[in-house]
Amino acid sequence: MWYHFSSMNMTIHHLQFTMRAVTPLELGEQSGPSIRGALFNALWERFCVHKDVSECASCSLARVCSVAALVSPLRDDEQKGSFQCPRPYVVQPPLHLQRCQPGQLFSFGVGLFGSAAPLFPYLIIAAQGLEQSGIGKKLAENNGQRGRVRVEQIAALNPLNGTRKLLYQEGAPLGQTPGLPVHPHDVTIYSAALPSNRLTLRFQTPLRLIDHGRLVRRICFRPLLQRLMRRLDELCTTYGEGPLNIDFHALLMLAEQVGVASDQTRWFELTSHSSRRQSSTPAGGLVGQVTFVGNLAELRELLVWGSLIHVGRNAVKGDGWYVIA
């Protein structure tokens, strides 16, 4: 084996938020940015004490602020000074849902990584704050306001075994803490039961990969695994107990031998708009299903981690989310 995951000691808490639309709301073609933006705004409005500062990185309280810890974490490097590290969460947006009518239910998920788990109450309060600040696009039928929602339930969810634990019910005080973390041992057990020579991945949201400076428009295994290993290593270093103990070179050589048996992916063109920066950037990527074949026995565990942490650009906004079919 060219990896050793038992010592990485990073857990993931998956939270599922169930909302009911009070007024019409529109989330857009890819709803992840709307969900993430709404949570950020709710955090900022409730907890930020320096609202006159344009960015968290410029704030003198950034290193002791829970808002910054969630949306704009920083770390120190003796050579390079301060710089951003990966966000401690990902959004799992509602799929195939652009618009909701009053009374309609919808759900979205948030995965919270490792040492960031104590920030869980802030996410709960941010989700409840959506009842006041709203979500999605500003609509004329709402008098220029975002769609209003009501929080119905918040639950902890283990996506590997399907267990669910109710944390919050509308009208009841918060009385639970997240209790269903995914541990490295859970990933090991789950991945060992997967086929070792053929796996199908279904990309729920756009996968946007850059390989050697070029956009990947045709699915290939090696760039996917390479970016996945780098992301998992960064998350473990920041929110676990240190970098991955794996042979990156050997695993990449193995990945080069994995082929594509069936490619049913397509390019999904998308633009991401930032209301804070008043700018738009390309955010398109590959969606759909692909079947990989080859010696996957040593790579299954990494692929399971990838389904939990997402991979590629804009992962924090919900992109690069896949399930192993």
C-alpha positions in Angstrom: 0.0 0.0 0.0 1.1 3.5 -0.8 -1.0 5.3 1.8 -1.7 5.3 5.5 -5.0 7.0 6.4 -5.5 5.6 9.9 -3.3 8.4 11.4 -5.0 11.3 9.6 -7.6 11.8 12.3 -9.9 14.2 10.5 -13.6 13.8 10.9 -16.4 15.3 8.8 -19.8 16.4 10.2 -22.6 16.5 7.6 -25.6 18.7 8.4 -28.9 18.7 6.5 -31.0 21.8 6.6 -34.7 21.5 5.5 -36.4 24.8 4.6 -39.9 25.8 3.6 -40.4 28.7 1.2 -42.5 31.5 2.7 -42.4 33.6 -0.5 -41.3 32.8 -4.0 -37.6 32.3 -4.2 -35.1 31.8 -7.1 -31.8 30.0 -6.5 -30.4 30.1 -10.1 -29.0 27.4 -12.4 -26.5 26.2 -9.8 -27.9 26.9 -6.4 -24.7 26.3 -4.4 -23.4 29.9 -4.6 -26.9 31.2 -3.5 -26.8 28.9 -0.5 -23.3 29.8 0.4 -23.8 33.5 -0.1 -27.0 33.5 2.0 -25.1 31.7 4.9 -22.2 34.1 4.6 -24.6 37.2 4.7 -26.4 35.8 7.7 -23.1 35.2 9.6 -21.8 38.6 8.7 -25.0 40.4 9.7 -25.2 38.6 13.0 -21.6 38.3 14.2 -19.3 40.7 12.3 -18.3 43.7 14.5 -16.2 45.4 11.8 -18.7 45.7 9.0 -16.8 48.7 7.6 -13.8 46.5 6.7 -14.2 45.2 3.1 -12.5 41.8 3.6 -11.9 39.5 6.5 -8.1 39.4 5.7 -7.9 43.2 6.4 -9.6 42.9 9.8 -7.6 43.1 12.9 -9.9 40.5 14.6 -9.7 38.0 11.7 -7.8 35.4 13.8 -10.2 35.3 16.6 -13.4 35.8 14.6 -15.8 32.8 14.0 -17.1 34.4 10.8 -13.5 34.7 9.4 -12.8 31.1 10.6 -15.7 29.9 8.4 -15.6 32.1 5.4 -12.0 33.4 5.1 -9.6 31.4 7.3 -5.9 32.6 7.3 -2.7 30.9 8.3 0.9 32.1 8.8 3.9 31.1 6.8 7.3 32.4 7.9 8.4 32.9 4.3 5.2 34.2 2.7 3.4 35.9 5.5 -0.4 35.4 5.9 -2.4 33.7 3.2 -5.7 31.9 2.9 -6.2 28.2 3.6 -9.1 26.1 2.4 -12.5 26.8 3.9 -13.5 24.3 6.6 -16.8 23.4 4.9 -18.6 22.5 1.7 -22.2 23.1 0.6 -24.3 20.4 -0.9 -26.9 22.3 -2.8 -30.4 21.2 -3.7 -30.3 19.5 -7.1 -32.4 20.4 -10.1 -34.2 23.2 -8.2 -34.1 26.7 -9.5 -37.3 28.1 -8.1 -39.6 27.5 -5.1 -43.2 28.5 -4.6 -44.6 29.4 -1.1 -45.1 26.3 1.0 -42.5 24.2 -1.0 -39.9 22.3 1.0 -36.2 22.0 -0.1 -33.0 20.8 1.6 -29.3 21.5 1.4 -26.3 20.1 3.2 -23.1 21.5 4.8 -20.1 19.4 5.5 -17.9 20.7 8.3 -14.3 19.5 8.6 -12.2 18.4 11.6 -11.2 21.0 14.1 -13.9 23.4 12.7 -16.6 21.3 14.3 -17.0 23.6 17.3 -18.2 26.3 14.8 -21.4 24.2 14.4 -23.6 26.5 16.5 -22.7 29.5 14.3 -24.0 27.6 11.2 -27.2 26.8 13.1 -27.7 30.4 14.0 -26.8 31.5 10.4 -29.4 29.1 9.0 -32.0 30.5 11.4 -30.9 34.0 10.3 -32.0 33.2 6.7 -35.6 33.6 8.0 -34.8 37.3 8.2 -32.3 37.9 5.5 -33.8 35.6 2.9 -32.1 33.6 0.2 -31.6 33.6 -3.6 -32.2 36.4 -6.1 -34.1 39.6 -5.4 -37.4 39.3 -7.1 -39.9 42.0 -8.2 -42.8 39.9 -6.9 -41.1 40.1 -3.4 -40.9 43.9 -3.7 -37.2 43.6 -4.6 -36.4 41.3 -1.6 -34.9 37.8 -1.6 -37.1 34.8 -1.0 -38.1 34.3 2.6 -37.8 30.9 4.2 -38.6 29.1 7.5 -36.3 26.5 9.0 -38.2 23.3 9.4 -35.5 20.9 10.6 -31.7 20.6 11.0 -30.3 17.1 11.2 -26.9 15.4 11.3 -26.4 12.8 8.6 -23.8 10.2 7.9 -23.8 9.8 4.1 -21.8 6.5 4.2 -24.4 4.6 6.2 -27.5 6.8 5.9 -28.0 7.3 9.6 -29.7 10.5 10.6 -30.1 12.4 13.9 -32.5 15.3 14.4 -30.8 18.3 15.9 -33.4 21.1 15.6 -37.1 21.2 15.0 -39.1 24.3 14.2 -40.2 26.0 17.4 -38.0 23.9 19.6 -34.7 25.2 21.2 -31.4 23.8 20.0 -30.7 20.8 22.2 -28.4 18.6 20.3 -24.8 18.8 19.0 -23.6 17.0 15.8 -23.3 13.4 16.8 -22.7 11.4 13.5 -19.2 12.3 12.4 -17.6 10.4 9.5 -14.2 9.0 10.8 -11.3 7.8 8.6 -12.1 4.3 9.9 -15.7 4.6 8.4 -14.2 5.6 5.0 -11.8 2.6 5.1 -14.6 0.1 5.8 -16.9 1.7 3.2 -14.3 1.8 0.4 -13.2 -1.8 1.1 -16.7 -3.0 0.0 -16.5 -1.2 -3.4 -15.4 -3.0 -6.6 -11.6 -2.9 -7.1 -11.5 -2.7 -10.9 -14.6 -0.7 -12.0 -16.2 2.3 -10.4 -18.9 4.8 -11.6 -18.9 8.4 -10.4 -21.9 10.6 -10.9 -21.0 14.3 -10.8 -24.0 16.1 -9.2 -22.5 19.6 -9.7 -20.0 21.0 -12.1 -16.4 19.6 -11.9 -14.0 22.3 -12.9 -10.4 21.1 -13.1 -7.2 22.9 -14.2 -4.4 20.6 -15.3 -1.0 22.0 -16.4 -2.7 25.4 -16.8 -5.5 24.2 -19.0 -9.1 23.6 -18.4 -10.1 19.9 -18.3 -13.1 19.6 -20.7 -12.9 15.8 -21.1 -12.9 13.6 -18.1 -9.6 11.9 -17.2 -8.7 10.0 -14.0 -5.2 11.3 -13.2 -6.1 15.0 -13.0 -9.1 14.2 -10.9 -7.1 12.1 -8.4 -4.2 14.6 -8.4 -6.4 17.5 -7.4 -8.3 15.3 -4.9 -5.1 14.3 -3.1 -3.9 17.9 -3.0 -7.2 19.1 -1.5 -7.4 16.3 1.1 -3.8 17.0 2.1 -4.6 20.7 2.6 -7.7 20.0 4.6 -5.9 17.4 6.8 -3.0 19.8 7.4 -5.3 22.6 8.4 -8.2 20.9 10.2 -6.8 17.5 11.0 -3.5 16.5 12.7 -1.1 17.0 9.9 -0.5 16.2 6.2 -1.4 12.9 4.5 1.1 10.1 4.9 0.9 8.8 1.3 3.2 8.3 -1.6 1.8 10.9 -4.0 4.1 9.9 -6.9 3.3 6.2 -6.7 -0.5 6.8 -6.5 -0.3 9.2 -9.5 1.6 6.5 -11.5 -1.2 4.1 -10.6 -3.8 6.7 -11.6 -2.2 7.1 -15.0 -3.1 3.4 -15.8 -6.8 3.9 -15.0 -9.0 4.2 -18.1 -12.5 5.4 -19.0 -15.0 2.7 -19.9 -18.0 4.9 -20.3 -18.1 8.7 -20.4 -21.6 10.2 -20.1 -20.4 13.6 -18.8 -21.1 16.9 -20.6 -19.9 20.4 -20.2 -22.2 22.6 -18.2 -21.6 26.3 -19.0 -22.1 28.5 -15.9 -21.1 32.0 -14.6 -20.7 32.8 -11.0 -21.6 36.3 -9.9 -20.3 37.9 -6.7 -22.6 40.6 -5.4 -19.9 41.8 -2.9 -17.3 42.2 -5.6 -19.8 43.1 -8.3 -18.1 40.8 -10.8 -18.7 37.5 -12.7 -16.3 34.7 -13.3 -16.6 31.5 -15.4 -17.7 28.5 -13.3 -18.7 25.8 -15.8 -17.6 22.2 -15.5 -18.4 18.6 -16.2 -21.6 17.0 -15.0 -22.9 13.5 -15.5 -21.6 10.0 -15.1 -18.3 8.3 -15.9 -17.1 4.8 -15.3 -13.4 4.2 -14.6 -11.7 0.8 -15.1 -8.3 -0.4 -13.9 -6.5 -1.3 -10.7 -8.6 0.9 -8.4 -8.1 -1.1 -5.2 -5.5 1.3 -3.7 -7.5 4.3 -4.9 -11.0 3.6 -3.6 -10.4 5.2 -0.2 -9.3 8.5 -1.8 -12.4 8.5 -4.1 -14.7 8.0 -1.1 -13.0 11.0 0.6 -13.5 13.0 -2.6 -17.3 12.3 -2.5 -17.3 13.9 1.0 -15.0 16.9 0.5 -15.7 17.7 -3.2 -13.0 18.3 -5.7 -11.9 21.1 -8.2 -12.7 24.8 -8.3 -15.5 26.3 -6.2 -15.8 23.2 -4.0 -16.9 25.4 -1.1 -19.9 26.6 -3.1 -21.0 23.1 -3.9 -19.2 22.3 -7.1 -17.2 19.1 -7.7 -19.7 17.1 -5.7 -20.0 13.5 -6.8 -21.5 10.2 -5.6 -20.1 6.8 -6.2 -22.8 4.8 -7.9 
